[in-house]
Amino acid sequence: MDFSKIKAFAFDVDGVATECKVFCDMDGNLLRAYDAKDGFAVRMACMNGYPVAVITGGRSESIRKRFITSGVKPDDVYLGSRIKTEQLQDFCNKYGILPENVFFMGDDVPDITCIRAAGIGACPSDAEWTELRTKCTWTWVTNYNGSGINGRLITATNGNSIFLPAAGDRDDTDLNGAGSYGNYWSSSLVMGYPDYAWCVYFDSDNVSRFDYLHKQRPPDILSGGFLFIRQQACLHDRINKKP
């Protein structure tokens, strides 16, 4: 990633600045919960002279008001977007920059075109796991390449693949489930529960997403006495790169 060309930031709201939950009251008003630390990060970007855009399909004026308090200009909050590249281009024209000068973060299908058009496109780590989980084939493999290790072979539509061992997890010093299941963290914390992070779980029958109490029982960080750390973003980039 070449950050030297980045002159501005843009991002979606639901699933990026929130946990993708929308609450509806009896009057039909939609309510979202935001992470205060994200708001501070946006404010720091604005204070350091970076233009920041919010491009969302949501229509609530509460979204605009939330990001105005973080320093985003009212006209740079694009509500009700249906073709997000149009708003991204408008934002770029306004500040005399190109899409390749923008760091864009989104998490769903409407964001894909902006992610591809931006100089750096990204999604929250939990969303990256979700994409890998839903758009790739996860094949349970025993004795992978004669290694004696069980796990899941993740294969993308372009033919790229990577193997994740069923390394189990540790409870204090006890190793559990090695060869039977695997847990792999994302770096996305569960909103409102800072001791929990989202992870992907798999065994021979299922692949699923759930939250994990990461401060007490870290999955697949210490397994079988050796250190196993793999950034999900690296997995995502590796498996989705062109052959």
Backbone hydrogen bonds in HBPLUS format (Angstrom, degrees):
<---DONOR---> <-ACCEPTOR-->    atom                        ^
c    i                          cat <-CA-CA->   ^        H-A-AA   ^      H-
h    n   atom  resd res      DA  || num        DHA   H-A  angle D-A-AA Bond
n    s   type  num  typ     dist DA aas  dist angle  dist       angle   num
A0006-ILE N   A0003-PHE O   3.14 MM   3  5.31 157.7  2.19 107.7 114.6     1
A0007-LYS N   A0101-ASN O   2.67 MM  94  5.29 168.0  1.68 148.0 149.2     2
A0008-ALA N   A0101-ASN O   3.26 MM  93  6.49 137.2  2.46 157.3 156.1     3
A0103-PHE N   A0008-ALA O   2.99 MM  95  6.39 160.0  2.03 148.7 152.7     4
A0009-PHE N   A0051-PRO O   2.99 MM  42  6.42 163.1  2.02 159.0 164.2     5
A0053-ALA N   A0009-PHE O   2.83 MM  44  6.31 152.3  1.90 143.6 152.8     6
A0010-ALA N   A0103-PHE O   2.94 MM  93  6.26 154.5  2.01 158.7 156.5     7
A0105-MET N   A0010-ALA O   3.02 MM  95  6.57 146.3  2.14 142.8 152.9     8
A0011-PHE N   A0053-ALA O   3.07 MM  42  6.54 143.1  2.22 141.6 151.0     9
A0055-ILE N   A0011-PHE O   2.95 MM  44  5.97 161.5  1.98 141.2 147.4    10
A0012-ASP N   A0105-MET O   3.00 MM  93  6.46 152.3  2.07 162.9 170.5    11
A0016-VAL N   A0013-VAL O   2.95 MM   3  5.23 159.6  2.00 126.2 131.1    12
A0017-ALA N   A0013-VAL O   2.74 MM   4  4.92 148.5  1.84 135.7 146.5    13
A0023-PHE N   A0031-LEU O   2.85 MM   8  4.90 171.4  1.86 151.7 151.6    14
A0031-LEU N   A0023-PHE O   2.62 MM   8  4.90 160.5  1.65 149.5 156.2    15
A0025-ASP N   A0029-ASN O   3.05 MM   4  5.50 156.0  2.11 147.7 153.7    16
A0028-GLY N   A0025-ASP O   2.96 MM   3  5.39 163.5  1.99 116.7 120.4    17
A0038-ASP N   A0035-ASP O   3.10 MM   3  5.47 129.0  2.38 105.8 118.1    18
A0039-GLY N   A0035-ASP O   3.33 MM   4  6.76 154.0  2.40 147.0 154.0    19
A0040-PHE N   A0036-ALA O   3.07 MM   4  6.45 147.1  2.18 144.5 153.1    20
A0041-ALA N   A0037-LYS O   3.03 MM   4  6.33 152.7  2.11 143.8 150.9    21
A0042-VAL N   A0038-ASP O   2.98 MM   4  6.31 157.2  2.03 152.8 158.4    22
A0043-ARG N   A0039-GLY O   3.00 MM   4  6.24 157.5  2.05 144.5 150.9    23
A0044-MET N   A0040-PHE O   2.93 MM   4  6.20 155.6  1.99 150.2 156.2    24
A0045-ALA N   A0041-ALA O   3.07 MM   4  6.36 153.1  2.15 145.7 152.5    25
A0046-CYS N   A0042-VAL O   3.01 MM   4  6.32 162.6  2.05 153.7 158.0    26
A0047-MET N   A0043-ARG O   2.82 MM   4  6.04 159.1  1.86 152.3 158.7    27
A0048-ASN N   A0044-MET O   3.04 MM   4  6.15 133.6  2.26 137.8 148.8    28
A0048-ASN N   A0045-ALA O   3.21 MM   3  5.21 132.7  2.45  94.1 106.8    29
A0050-TYR N   A0045-ALA O   3.03 MM   5  5.44 159.0  2.07 156.2 149.8    30
A0049-GLY N   A0046-CYS O   3.04 MM   3  5.24 157.0  2.10 112.5 113.4    31
A0054-VAL N   A0076-ASP O   2.95 MM  22  6.37 159.4  1.99 152.8 158.0    32
A0078-TYR N   A0054-VAL O   2.66 MM  24  5.86 161.6  1.69 176.5 173.3    33
A0056-THR N   A0078-TYR O   3.01 MM  22  6.22 174.3  2.01 171.0 171.2    34
A0081-SER N   A0056-THR O   2.85 MM  25  5.53 163.6  1.88 138.5 133.1    35
A0080-GLY N   A0058-GLY O   2.84 MM  22  5.22 157.1  1.89 130.8 133.4    36
A0063-ILE N   A0060-SER O   3.08 MM   3  5.79 154.2  2.15 115.6 121.3    37
A0065-LYS N   A0061-GLU O   3.05 MM   4  6.39 164.9  2.08 153.3 157.1    38
A0066-ARG N   A0062-SER O   2.91 MM   4  6.04 151.0  2.00 142.1 149.5    39
A0067-PHE N   A0063-ILE O   3.20 MM   4  6.51 161.1  2.24 153.9 156.7    40
A0068-ILE N   A0064-ARG O   2.91 MM   4  6.08 143.4  2.05 151.4 162.4    41
A0069-THR N   A0065-LYS O   3.37 MM   4  6.53 151.7  2.45 141.4 146.3    42
A0070-SER N   A0067-PHE O   3.04 MM   3  4.94 141.7  2.19  93.6 105.2    43
A0072-VAL N   A0067-PHE O   3.02 MM   5  5.56 153.7  2.09 155.5 147.2    44
A0071-GLY N   A0068-ILE O   2.99 MM   3  5.12 162.7  2.02 108.4 113.0    45
A0076-ASP N   A0073-LYS O   2.85 MM   3  5.28 153.8  1.91 115.9 124.8    46
A0077-VAL N   A0074-PRO O   3.25 MM   3  5.62 162.4  2.28 112.8 114.4    47
A0086-GLU N   A0083-ILE O   3.04 MM   3  5.89 148.9  2.14 123.3 130.4    48
A0088-LEU N   A0084-LYS O   2.93 MM   4  6.20 155.0  1.99 150.4 158.5    49
A0089-GLN N   A0085-THR O   2.90 MM   4  6.01 156.9  1.95 143.3 148.5    50
A0090-ASP N   A0086-GLU O   3.01 MM   4  6.24 153.7  2.08 141.3 148.8    51
A0091-PHE N   A0087-GLN O   2.93 MM   4  6.10 159.6  1.97 147.6 152.5    52
A0092-CYS N   A0088-LEU O   2.97 MM   4  6.25 156.1  2.03 146.1 152.7    53
A0093-ASN N   A0089-GLN O   2.84 MM   4  6.07 161.7  1.87 153.0 157.7    54
A0094-LYS N   A0090-ASP O   3.01 MM   4  6.17 151.4  2.09 145.8 153.4    55
A0095-TYR N   A0092-CYS O   3.17 MM   3  5.39 129.7  2.43 100.5 112.5    56
A0096-GLY N   A0092-CYS O   2.89 MM   4  5.88 107.0  2.43 143.5 162.0    57
A0097-ILE N   A0092-CYS O   3.01 MM   5  4.95 167.0  2.03 138.9 140.8    58
A0096-GLY N   A0093-ASN O   3.37 MM   3  5.04 159.9  2.42  95.1 101.0    59
A0101-ASN N   A0098-LEU O   2.78 MM   3  5.36 162.9  1.81 121.2 127.0    60
A0102-VAL N   A0099-PRO O   3.03 MM   3  5.30 162.4  2.06 117.1 118.6    61
A0119-GLY N   A0099-PRO O   2.99 MM  20  6.25 128.1  2.27 139.8 127.8    62
A0119-GLY N   A0102-VAL O   3.07 MM  17  5.49 124.8  2.39 138.2 153.3    63
A0120-ILE N   A0102-VAL O   3.36 MM  18  6.69 163.3  2.39 147.2 147.0    64
A0104-PHE N   A0120-ILE O   2.89 MM  16  6.32 158.0  1.94 165.1 171.3    65
A0122-ALA N   A0104-PHE O   2.90 MM  18  6.30 149.1  1.99 156.8 165.7    66
A0106-GLY N   A0122-ALA O   3.02 MM  16  6.54 152.3  2.10 158.4 159.4    67
A0111-ASP N   A0108-ASP O   2.89 MM   3  5.53 153.3  1.96 121.8 130.5    68
A0112-ILE N   A0109-VAL O   3.10 MM   3  5.45 163.1  2.13 117.4 122.5    69
A0115-ILE N   A0111-ASP O   2.93 MM   4  6.15 160.1  1.97 159.2 165.9    70
A0116-ARG N   A0112-ILE O   2.95 MM   4  6.19 154.4  2.02 151.1 157.5    71
A0117-ALA N   A0113-THR O   2.94 MM   4  6.06 144.9  2.06 138.3 148.3    72
A0118-ALA N   A0114-CYS O   2.91 MM   4  5.89 150.0  2.00 151.0 156.3    73
A0127-ALA N   A0124-PRO O   2.83 MM   3  5.22 121.6  2.17 107.8 123.3    74
A0128-GLU N   A0124-PRO O   2.99 MM   4  6.40 145.7  2.11 149.1 160.0    75
A0129-TRP N   A0125-SER O   2.99 MM   4  6.33 157.9  2.04 149.6 154.6    76
A0130-THR N   A0126-ASP O   2.92 MM   4  6.18 153.8  1.99 141.5 149.4    77
A0131-GLU N   A0127-ALA O   2.88 MM   4  6.15 153.7  1.94 146.5 152.7    78
A0132-LEU N   A0128-GLU O   2.98 MM   4  6.28 163.5  2.01 150.7 155.0    79
A0133-ARG N   A0129-TRP O   2.76 MM   4  5.96 152.4  1.83 149.9 158.9    80
A0134-THR N   A0130-THR O   2.86 MM   4  5.98 151.5  1.95 149.6 156.0    81
A0135-LYS N   A0131-GLU O   2.88 MM   4  5.62 151.7  1.96 148.6 154.3    82
A0137-THR N   A0155-THR O   2.88 MM  18  5.10 166.0  1.89 151.7 150.4    83
A0155-THR N   A0137-THR O   2.87 MM  18  5.10 158.8  1.92 144.1 151.3    84
A0139-THR N   A0153-LEU O   2.98 MM  14  5.07 172.0  1.98 141.0 140.1    85
A0153-LEU N   A0139-THR O   2.79 MM  14  5.07 163.2  1.82 145.6 148.7    86
A0141-VAL N   A0151-GLY O   2.77 MM  10  5.46 171.0  1.77 161.0 162.8    87
A0151-GLY N   A0141-VAL O   2.95 MM  10  5.46 147.4  2.06 154.3 161.2    88
A0146-GLY N   A0143-ASN O   3.04 MM   3  5.20 151.4  2.13 134.2 125.6    89
A0144-TYR N   A0149-ILE O   2.86 MM   5  5.56 171.2  1.87 153.9 151.0    90
A0147-SER N   A0144-TYR O   2.81 MM   3  5.46 159.8  1.85 122.9 129.7    91
A0166-ALA N   A0150-ASN O   2.79 MM  16  5.65 165.5  1.81 141.4 137.4    92
A0152-ARG N   A0164-LEU O   2.99 MM  12  5.38 152.2  2.07 154.5 156.1    93
A0164-LEU N   A0152-ARG O   2.90 MM  12  5.38 169.0  1.92 156.8 159.6    94
A0154-ILE N   A0162-ILE O   2.85 MM   8  5.38 165.3  1.87 165.7 160.7    95
A0162-ILE N   A0154-ILE O   2.96 MM   8  5.38 143.2  2.10 140.7 152.4    96
A0156-ALA N   A0160-ASN O   2.84 MM   4  5.48 163.7  1.87 164.4 169.7    97
A0159-GLY N   A0156-ALA O   3.01 MM   3  5.40 162.2  2.05 113.9 117.9    98
A0179-GLY N   A0166-ALA O   2.64 MM  13  4.97 171.1  1.65 166.8 165.8    99
A0168-GLY N   A0181-TYR O   2.78 MM  13  5.31 145.0  1.90 153.8 158.3   100
A0169-ASP N   A0176-ASN O   2.91 MM   7  5.40 152.3  1.99 148.4 157.5   101
A0176-ASN N   A0169-ASP O   2.73 MM   7  5.40 173.3  1.73 173.8 175.3   102
A0171-ASP N   A0174-ASP O   2.91 MM   3  5.23 156.6  1.96 149.4 155.7   103
A0174-ASP N   A0171-ASP O   3.08 MM   3  5.23 159.4  2.13 129.6 125.4   104
A0180-SER N   A0177-GLY O   2.82 MM   3  5.10 160.2  1.86 132.0 135.9   105
A0181-TYR N   A0177-GLY O   3.13 MM   4  5.79 154.3  2.20 161.5 158.8   106
A0182-GLY N   A0202-PHE O   2.88 MM  20  5.43 154.6  1.94 153.5 159.4   107
A0202-PHE N   A0182-GLY O   3.00 MM  20  5.43 155.4  2.06 154.0 157.7   108
A0184-TYR N   A0200-VAL O   2.92 MM  16  5.33 160.0  1.96 151.9 158.5   109
A0200-VAL N   A0184-TYR O   2.86 MM  16  5.33 158.5  1.91 149.9 152.3   110
A0186-SER N   A0198-TRP O   2.86 MM  12  5.69 145.8  1.98 164.4 155.3   111
A0198-TRP N   A0188-SER O   2.93 MM  10  5.87 166.2  1.95 175.7 173.5   112
A0190-VAL N   A0196-TYR O   2.93 MM   6  5.54 164.9  1.95 133.3 135.1   113
A0193-TYR N   A0190-VAL O   2.86 MM   3  5.36 159.7  1.90 139.9 142.7   114
A0196-TYR N   A0193-TYR O   2.89 MM   3  5.61 166.9  1.91 130.0 133.1   115
A0214-HIS N   A0195-ASP O   2.93 MM  19  6.07 119.1  2.32 143.9 161.2   116
A0197-ALA N   A0212-TYR O   3.01 MM  15  5.49 151.6  2.09 147.7 152.6   117
A0212-TYR N   A0197-ALA O   2.90 MM  15  5.49 145.9  2.02 142.4 152.6   118
A0199-CYS N   A0210-PHE O   2.88 MM  11  5.71 152.4  1.96 155.0 162.5   119
A0210-PHE N   A0199-CYS O   3.11 MM  11  5.71 160.7  2.15 152.2 157.8   120
A0201-TYR N   A0208-SER O   2.75 MM   7  5.27 167.3  1.77 155.4 159.9   121
A0208-SER N   A0201-TYR O   2.80 MM   7  5.27 164.0  1.82 156.1 161.6   122
A0203-ASP N   A0206-ASN O   2.97 MM   3  5.53 151.9  2.05 151.8 156.7   123
A0214-HIS N   A0212-TYR O   2.87 MM   2  5.52 113.6  2.32 116.1  98.8   124
A0216-GLN N   A0213-LEU O   3.31 MM   3  5.93 147.4  2.42 112.7 120.6   125
A0217-ARG N   A0213-LEU O   3.15 MM   4  6.23 168.2  2.17 163.9 167.6   126
A0228-PHE N   A0221-ILE O   3.20 MM   7  5.27 170.2  2.21 138.6 141.5   127
A0223-SER N   A0226-PHE O   3.26 MM   3  5.74 162.2  2.29 165.3 160.5   128
A0226-PHE N   A0223-SER O   3.18 MM   3  5.74 172.5  2.18 120.3 121.9   129
A0234-CYS N   A0231-GLN O   3.07 MM   3  5.38 124.9  2.38 104.0 116.9   130
A0235-LEU N   A0231-GLN O   3.22 MM   4  6.63 155.2  2.28 147.8 154.8   131
A0236-HIS N   A0232-GLN O   2.86 MM   4  6.08 161.3  1.90 148.9 154.0   132
A0237-ASP N   A0233-ALA O   2.92 MM   4  6.15 164.8  1.94 150.8 154.1   133
A0238-ARG N   A0234-CYS O   2.89 MM   4  5.97 160.6  1.93 147.6 153.6   134
A0239-ILE N   A0235-LEU O   2.94 MM   4  6.04 166.8  1.96 155.3 158.4   135
A0240-ASN N   A0236-HIS O   3.14 MM   4  6.09 139.3  2.32 140.9 150.7   136
